[in-house]
Amino acid sequence: MLDEERIAALFRVLGDPTRLAIFRLLQQGTYCNCEMGEELGLSANLVSHHLKVLREAGLVGAQRHPTDARWILYSLNREALTDARRLCNNLLDPERIGSRVPASCRTAEGACACGMFPALSSAEMD
């Protein structure tokens, strides 16, 4: 999957306010479904639905309680978050903003005719 597709998928998953609230809650540590429901004021089946989406995206992991297998414990996947942060850092890095000026604003010498943009080198004009 291309980085653009992975970023879009991440934003789709976290773009839902309920999933984002669950994600933020899991940043505090491990929770079971019922604790999340109580904390967020959501029904257990709604929490389960959103956890499924977060798990399918790889952001959340689940494991059975070590002494009582009736309980499933949820936590964030650190490796997936490291990868997501790398993707988002590249996307949201202000240093990556170029200095391209629209052709309609350039003079023949490459300067900005309207004064809105700084002068460009010849390599930036294309």
C-alpha positions in Angstrom: 0.0 0.0 0.0 1.3 3.5 -0.9 2.0 5.9 1.9 -0.8 8.2 0.6 -3.3 5.2 0.9 -2.0 4.3 4.4 -2.3 7.9 5.6 -5.9 8.2 4.2 -6.8 4.9 5.9 -5.4 6.1 9.2 -7.4 9.4 8.9 -10.6 7.5 8.0 -10.2 5.3 11.1 -9.3 8.1 13.5 -11.6 10.6 11.8 -14.6 9.1 13.7 -15.1 11.0 17.0 -16.0 7.8 18.9 -13.0 5.9 17.6 -10.8 8.9 18.4 -12.2 9.0 22.0 -11.5 5.3 22.4 -8.0 5.8 21.0 -7.3 8.7 23.4 -8.6 6.6 26.3 -6.3 3.7 25.3 -3.3 6.2 25.4 -3.8 6.0 29.2 -3.2 2.2 29.2 -5.0 -1.1 28.9 -8.8 -1.3 29.2 -11.5 -3.9 28.9 -14.6 -3.2 26.8 -16.9 -2.5 29.8 -14.4 0.0 31.3 -14.3 1.9 28.1 -18.1 1.9 27.8 -18.4 3.3 31.3 -15.7 5.9 30.8 -17.1 7.1 27.5 -20.8 6.6 28.2 -21.2 4.1 25.3 -22.9 0.7 25.1 -20.7 -2.4 25.0 -21.7 -3.3 21.5 -20.9 0.2 20.2 -17.4 0.0 21.8 -16.9 -3.4 20.3 -17.8 -2.2 16.9 -15.3 0.6 17.0 -12.6 -1.6 18.6 -13.0 -4.0 15.6 -12.2 -1.1 13.2 -9.2 0.0 15.3 -8.0 -3.6 15.5 -8.4 -4.1 11.7 -6.3 -1.0 11.2 -3.6 -2.4 13.4 -3.8 0.4 15.9 -5.2 -1.7 18.8 -4.3 -5.1 20.0 -6.3 -7.5 22.2 -5.4 -10.3 24.6 -7.2 -12.5 27.0 -6.9 -11.7 30.7 -4.1 -14.0 32.0 -6.2 -15.5 34.8 -9.8 -15.0 33.6 -10.2 -15.8 29.9 -13.7 -14.2 29.9 -12.1 -10.8 29.8 -10.4 -9.3 26.7 -8.0 -6.5 27.3 -7.3 -3.8 24.7 -4.2 -1.7 24.3 -2.5 0.4 21.6 -0.1 -1.2 19.3 3.2 0.8 19.8 4.8 -0.5 16.6 1.8 0.6 14.5 1.8 4.0 16.3 5.5 4.5 15.5 4.8 3.8 11.8 1.7 6.1 11.9 3.7 8.9 13.4 6.4 8.6 10.7 3.8 8.8 8.0 2.1 11.8 9.6 5.4 13.6 10.4 6.3 13.4 6.7 2.9 14.6 5.7 2.7 17.4 8.3 6.3 18.7 8.2 6.2 22.4 7.4 9.7 22.2 6.0 8.2 20.2 3.1 6.2 23.2 1.9 7.7 24.3 -1.4 8.0 27.8 -2.8 6.3 27.2 -6.1 4.5 30.3 -7.5 1.6 29.9 -9.9 2.6 30.6 -13.5 0.0 33.4 -13.7 2.0 35.3 -11.0 5.5 34.9 -12.6 7.3 37.4 -14.8 9.6 36.1 -17.6 12.5 36.4 -15.1 10.8 34.2 -12.6 9.9 37.0 -10.1 6.5 37.3 -8.6 4.5 39.9 -10.6 1.9 40.4 -7.9 4.4 40.7 -5.0 2.7 37.9 -3.1 5.4 35.3 -3.5 9.2 35.4 -3.2 11.5 35.2 -6.2 12.2 31.7 -7.5 15.3 30.0 -8.8 15.0 28.6 -12.3 14.8 25.0 -11.0 11.7 26.0 -9.0 9.9 27.6 -11.9 8.8 24.2 -13.4 
